Amino acid sequence: MLDPETAARITAAVDERFEAQLAWTAELVGLPSLRAGEADAQDLVERTLSEAGLDIDRWVIDSPELRAHVGYGPTTVDPAGLENVVGTYTPPVERGRSLILNGHVDVVPTGPPAYWSRSPWDACVVDGWMYGRGSADMKAGIGANVFALGALTAAGLRPTGRIHVQSVVEEECTGNGSLAALLRGYTADACVIPEPEDDKLVRANVGVLWFDVTVRGVPAHLREMGSGQNAIDAAYSVMNDLRVLEAEWNARKDEHPYFADTEHPINLNFGMISGGDWPSSVPAQCTFTVRAALYPGVAAADAWAEIQQVLARSAAKIDLPDAVVATPSGFFAEGYVLEEGTEAEAVLACSHERVFGRELESFTTPGYLDGRVFTLYGNMPCLVYGPVSEAIHGLDERVEIASVRRITTAIALFVAEWCGVEPIDG
């Protein structure tokens, strides 16, 4: 266990550099990093890791190996603009355990900026909260990773294990960024992802499928509306059929560990819809996009097959050629469970208790996390653990400053304990 004097030095180093950490995080939030537009934000991360003396690897994530992987999510953007950044610290003599500090730099759209109380890219601090799109999900977490590692140096220490600091893309839509990093050879004895998880550890989370559903109709003039078939009306009927499937899947929750007490673990969201081309014409086509959850242990291909069966029955009611066509358009990801009793969790629990003065809690989330990449395909424990937040993916997204400080300290102590440390001049 880390001795009290060393822990105190590391804690003091986090505190001394915390204003600089907030300023850096605000700069990162101020760089819009919407999908396929992450380059400026990655430039800042790359520059910071390089200045810290880490070896930099930056690459376009697309590859035949990635596209062939069972965990790959089909992309709908030009993959040439999707780049990961990884900074690697290698000790002079590698004696400690290795670690990945992972975070995603991509953010979701803001919605109408006029609905925000300030610009979505204005990372101001008000009443103990930092605002802005991505402030919580999860640029404060990237800052925690970077400055936790930097605190060890500031405390006159260096880890004795290899560390990879990862800033990945595509977490919000495919999970391909973390998967590409794993396929590039970045593995370790454990991984930490400081997603906004209310100072808790994620025990399990769902898998996710994204797909587009195109429903066909028969166009007609409104004066003879009865001769047509309205594709938008038909699309609502297909949505209702999917809602029935959603209810059936939620009814199975008792079959899945950690989800029996979750009120509504399986959510199907109709996130986008487009249909018709003229107000006075019966629409010939309507397309909507679905995000569907699935339980850990359920293969994405099996869930997809069940969805297609439902849509085939929907199509039969419409009775047109290619009446309902579904196409994967993003996540094709399975859920995962962090098994209890790993040494990595025990070390994090000790670090958390030092900082927070209470035991580390774990919980189950019905959201997607990149932890599945490391646990399912990298055979390593992944600790998804991060600060208190509000309104992620919503208006006035924000992260609690005091929580960010505590989480950064806990991660710094975890790195020191997990990887081991020695004096820089030793």
HELIX and SHEET records of a PDB file:
HELIX    1   1 PRO A    4  GLU A   16  1                                  13    
HELIX    2   2 PHE A   18  VAL A   29  1                                  12    
HELIX    3   3 ALA A   39  GLU A   51  1                                  13    
HELIX    4   4 PRO A   64  ALA A   68  1                                   5    
HELIX    5   5 PRO A   79  GLY A   81  5                                   3    
HELIX    6   6 PRO A  113  TYR A  115  5                                   3    
HELIX    7   7 SER A  135  LYS A  139  3                                   5    
HELIX    8   8 ALA A  140  ALA A  154  1                                  15    
HELIX    9   9 ASN A  176  LEU A  183  1                                   8    
HELIX   10  10 LEU A  222  SER A  227  5                                   6    
HELIX   11  11 ALA A  231  ASN A  250  1                                  20    
HELIX   12  12 LYS A  253  GLU A  255  5                                   3    
HELIX   13  13 ALA A  300  ILE A  318  1                                  19    
HELIX   14  14 GLU A  343  PHE A  356  1                                  14    
HELIX   15  15 GLY A  371  ARG A  372  1                                   2    
HELIX   16  16 VAL A  373  TYR A  377  3                                   5    
HELIX   17  17 ILE A  401  CYS A  419  1                                  19    
SHEET    1   A 6 ASP A  55  VAL A  60  0                                        
SHEET    2   A 6 GLU A  83  TYR A  89 -1                                        
SHEET    3   A 6 ILE A 163  VAL A 168 -1                                        
SHEET    4   A 6 LEU A  99  HIS A 104  1                                        
SHEET    5   A 6 CYS A 191  ILE A 193  1                                        
SHEET    6   A 6 CYS A 382  VAL A 384  1                                        
SHEET    1   B 4 VAL A 125  VAL A 126  0                                        
SHEET    2   B 4 TRP A 129  TYR A 131 -1                                        
SHEET    3   B 4 ARG A 398  GLU A 400 -1                                        
SHEET    4   B 4 SER A 389  GLU A 390 -1                                        
SHEET    1   C 2 LEU A 157  PRO A 159  0                                        
SHEET    2   C 2 VAL A 421  PRO A 423 -1                                        
SHEET    1   D 3 TYR A 336  VAL A 337  0                                        
SHEET    2   D 3 LEU A 201  ASN A 205 -1                                        
SHEET    3   D 3 SER A 362  THR A 365  1                                        
SHEET    1   E 4 LEU A 268  GLY A 275  0                                        
SHEET    2   E 4 GLN A 285  LEU A 294 -1                                        
SHEET    3   E 4 GLY A 207  ARG A 216 -1                                        
SHEET    4   E 4 VAL A 324  ALA A 333 -1                                        
END                                                                             
